[in-house]
Amino acid sequence: MNDGTAMSRIAGGDTAALAWLYEAYRAEVYRLAYMMTRQSALSEDITQEVFLTAAEKAQTYRRNISLKAWLLTITRNKTLNMLKGQLRAVPLEEAPQEAAGAADETDIEFLDSLKCLPYLSRQVVLFHIAYGLTHREIAKLTGLSHGAVRKRYERALDTLRAELEKGGV
Amino acid sequence: MNIENRIVEEYRSIAVPDAPLNADTVRACAARKGRTTPVQRWRRGGKVLLEVCLVLILGAIVALVFSRDVREFAVSLFRPEPTAVPAVSPSPSPITDAPAETETPSVSTSTATGLSLLAVQETTDAEILTFENDGYMEFQENLISCWAEDGTFQVFRREGETLTELELQHVDDTIQVGGLEMGLHFWYARENGSLKVFNDSSIEELEIDGWVSTAGTWNDHTVWVSAVVRDPLDINTYLLYDMNPGQTRDILGEAGLYPSRGDSVSFSPDRSRILIIKRENAYVVDTETGEAREQAGIRGSDGVDATFIDNDTLTVSRSSDGLYQISRLDIASGEQTVVLEDVPHYNPFAGSYTGYRGLGQGMYLLVDANGYSLMDTQDGAVYPIEGIAPDPNIDFTLSPDRGSVLVTAVGYDTQDTSGEDRWLELRGLYRWEQGVLKMLDGPEYTVHGWGSWFWNDKDQVVVIAHDDEYREYTCYLYSFR
């Protein structure tokens, strides 16, 4: 089953297609939520919420954006909304996970060290390297222009390399 | 290990719980069973339509074979008919039902064409709605105009996060400009009796080096038309086009005041007056009566510039010998009041003009070695803008209510070979009456020159950016807090 077929079937109420979608993307959705919140229970809730939204909004999915990018958009917005609910308001420019509460479980020291980057730049790096999204997909996901994504990515890697050399990362 | 590998390795190390799909989610999906999707409805409708068409075609063939009248009628359909002017016809693009409403900011909602609400972001400074179109787009007073590669043109009304398509009509007409016949083509829509017009630049005039385009509306049936002719005449004027009889009123031509290239033409805020500054003189023309009043002492050749503060008053700036002065002029009496006298120019950056400039509505931006300040020519009060040093890339845009100034940084995009693209950053928002400058940390956009960022309302700014291939345009609507 491919992404487009799955979404058409889900729009028609096919629960088997929904199960396929969940298995195909739940790890990526959960990991994004976890990297933003550092809370496994909250990330599980967000993951379930994302697939509920995907099921309810399947008919609005358009193929001009990849399914992965669409799901990650929902994940990102749901996570920010959840964090806002916890903290009243978490500005996009700030690192939400820092304000979200105590971190738990998996040690992601290197990913944490990306905090030296501005929040949007960190997302650009993660989406490109960890999720394999193209710069164009990231531009759609973050609302940045294609050129701005490219520049942010290059600048972010330069910053990380400089930090590595200094021993800061 | 390099950065990319470390990120991937650690990303994969995040353990994913083996949780099953929530039963509520499965039920929500199952509940959709039996409902028709838009595609299914389209297919079902198409099947019925196909069957009806087949029956009609068979009937027509039988009638053609057996009836002489039907044969003559069929032939007459292909005879050319004289066309009425103006030809007003429904939009050839399919007019669909209103697009699906965007219920949550997390879902990308598409319209019939490539326009979609892509994201809703909340920052400390603003809510940012992001709209994207698979083609060129414009934004004006919450109307989003979209062009597609196949030539389809659609306009959507934005209300919050909801997009509703407007029903468009098309006008094709010919108008006279300085004795020349020029084609006038535009789209229009009516909303609660209000007329909205949109240029149709897809039809090119080949005989004349020039063009006409709509320039807003005057009332519910009259449209302002901008006409530019380079050859065989040199005209750069405005006319009124009444859609009901399809006639033009050439106000400036009747007054013998056709502006040409290099002349300055501007409208009063309510468009009841037009200011023309020529090399040797200047006039204010009344739109209703066509009466032209010469404005003594204003000559384009003297380095004089003038703009409307309101419908009855102008600001006039003069520049000579490295000094400039700004005054206020009452149009009716001709009385001038000097607001700023003999100030030295400050323009330290070679290659670009960074000195004083008018921002419209009587506001001037002043600059000296200490930085920028705003001057309100209505009372001469000056408001320093603390925290922004003179910079050749800094630009200022006044809000429609005169209450705020958007501070942007703009520069040529060095990666653009056409030389037209610029990078743009929203740097700050200056509420001059409160003396508050709020610095913004917006992303960098690639825009297509001046006019790609503007105020939509007193607290809303629009930026229209595009991708490197000019295929996708993105509209960012900032609603500042």
Contacts between the chains, C-beta under 8 A, distances in Angstrom:
chain1	res1	chain2	res2	distance
A	8	B	37	7.2
A	8	B	39	7.2
A	10	B	29	6.0
A	10	B	32	7.6
A	11	B	32	6.6
A	11	B	37	4.8
A	12	B	32	6.5
A	12	B	33	6.7
A	12	B	35	7.6
A	12	B	37	6.1
A	12	B	40	7.5
A	13	B	29	6.0
A	13	B	30	5.6
A	13	B	31	6.9
A	13	B	32	3.7
A	13	B	33	2.9
A	13	B	34	6.8
A	13	B	35	7.1
A	14	B	29	7.4
A	14	B	33	7.6
A	15	B	26	5.2
A	15	B	29	5.2
A	15	B	30	5.3
A	18	B	21	7.0
A	18	B	25	7.1
A	18	B	26	6.6
A	18	B	29	4.6
A	19	B	21	6.2
A	19	B	26	7.9
A	22	B	21	4.7
A	26	B	16	6.8
A	27	B	16	4.5
A	30	B	14	7.6
A	30	B	16	5.0
A	30	B	17	7.3
A	31	B	11	6.2
A	31	B	14	4.7
A	31	B	16	6.8
A	34	B	14	5.5
A	35	B	11	7.7
A	35	B	14	7.3
A	40	B	17	6.9
A	44	B	17	5.8
A	44	B	19	5.8
A	47	B	19	7.6
A	48	B	19	7.7
A	48	B	21	7.6
A	48	B	22	4.4
A	48	B	25	6.4
A	51	B	21	6.4
A	51	B	22	7.5
A	51	B	25	5.3
A	52	B	22	6.8
A	52	B	24	6.7
A	52	B	25	4.4
A	52	B	28	6.0
A	53	B	104	7.2
A	53	B	106	6.3
A	53	B	107	6.9
A	55	B	25	5.6
A	55	B	28	5.1
A	55	B	29	4.2
A	55	B	32	7.6
A	56	B	28	5.8
A	57	B	104	7.9
A	57	B	107	4.6
A	58	B	29	8.0
A	58	B	32	7.6
A	59	B	37	5.3
A	59	B	38	6.7
A	60	B	100	5.9
A	60	B	107	5.6
A	60	B	108	7.2
A	60	B	109	5.4
A	60	B	110	7.1
A	61	B	108	7.7
A	62	B	108	6.7
A	62	B	110	4.3
A	62	B	116	6.7
A	64	B	110	7.3
A	64	B	114	6.7
A	64	B	116	7.6
A	64	B	134	6.6
A	65	B	108	6.1
A	70	B	108	6.3
A	73	B	106	6.6
A	73	B	108	6.6
A	73	B	119	6.9
A	74	B	106	4.5
A	74	B	107	6.7
A	77	B	104	7.7
A	77	B	105	5.8
A	77	B	106	3.8
A	77	B	119	7.7
A	77	B	120	7.5
A	78	B	106	5.9
A	80	B	122	7.6
A	81	B	106	7.8
A	84	B	122	7.7
A	89	B	122	7.6
A	91	B	122	7.6
A	91	B	123	5.8
A	91	B	124	4.2
A	92	B	121	5.7
A	92	B	122	6.3
A	92	B	123	4.9
A	92	B	124	8.0
A	93	B	123	6.3
A	93	B	124	6.7
A	93	B	441	6.1
A	105	B	15	7.1
A	106	B	13	6.3
A	106	B	14	5.0
A	106	B	15	5.8
A	107	B	13	8.0
A	108	B	10	5.1
A	108	B	11	7.9
A	108	B	13	7.0
A	108	B	14	6.4
A	109	B	10	7.5
A	110	B	6	4.9
A	110	B	7	6.8
A	110	B	10	4.8
A	111	B	7	6.8
A	111	B	10	5.1
A	111	B	11	6.8
A	114	B	7	7.8
A	120	B	443	6.8
A	125	B	7	7.1
A	126	B	7	7.1
A	126	B	11	7.4
A	129	B	3	7.8
A	129	B	4	5.1
A	129	B	7	4.7
A	129	B	8	6.2
A	129	B	11	7.9
A	130	B	7	5.7
A	130	B	8	6.1
A	130	B	11	4.0
A	136	B	467	7.1
A	139	B	467	7.3
A	139	B	474	7.9
A	140	B	118	6.0
A	140	B	132	6.8
A	141	B	119	7.6
A	142	B	119	7.6
A	143	B	118	6.6
A	143	B	119	4.7
A	143	B	121	5.9
A	143	B	128	6.6
A	143	B	130	4.2
A	143	B	443	7.8
A	143	B	474	7.6
A	143	B	476	6.9
A	144	B	443	5.0
A	145	B	443	7.4
A	145	B	444	7.4
A	145	B	445	5.1
A	145	B	446	5.0
A	145	B	465	4.6
A	145	B	466	7.6
A	145	B	467	6.9
A	145	B	474	6.6
A	146	B	446	7.6
A	146	B	467	4.4
A	146	B	468	5.7
A	146	B	472	8.0
A	147	B	413	7.5
A	147	B	415	7.4
A	147	B	423	7.7
A	147	B	444	7.6
A	147	B	446	4.4
A	147	B	467	7.7
A	147	B	468	6.2
A	148	B	443	5.1
A	148	B	444	4.7
A	148	B	445	6.5
A	148	B	446	7.2
A	151	B	444	6.7
A	152	B	443	7.8
A	157	B	3	6.4
A	160	B	3	5.2
A	161	B	3	6.8
A	164	B	3	7.0
